[in-house]
């Protein structure tokens, strides 16, 4: 393993000092995220629609890029695969943007299934590592994830009008709290 050069060590130190000097921006960003998270939770239907539109736009743009890619690599012999996949993305993204509530329903179901499958895999991994410390916590977290996925699937499609907005609000709040405390920790390092 090579030792870092003095120049790269100095650059890293300078970067850390610059980040620490801006600790207030992290605190402000954290507060903004928390406020936006509570706004999202207060308006879960609007947040769900906004999230579905955002995901739809990303899928649509990804599809357009994949169609362009298909024409760029047509000599590879996989032209029709890339073109068909790109067109499917364009159609899916367009449909989500055309009807964001239907898109939210599909995305919600996929989230529920993904959580249930992840929970099952995590339980299996925990049971497979019995005998090592902490394996029970892995099983426990898998059970919680499986339960969350099962609840989402059992409540579908009724819950699809609020799940994405709820997840967005919670994510903004958790991210905001973490960013806020990161900023405060940076302030203590500069003092």
Helices and strands as residue ranges (DSSP letters): H 6-21, H 23-42, H 44-72, G 74-76, H 79-98, H 100-128, H 135-155, G 158-161, H 163-190
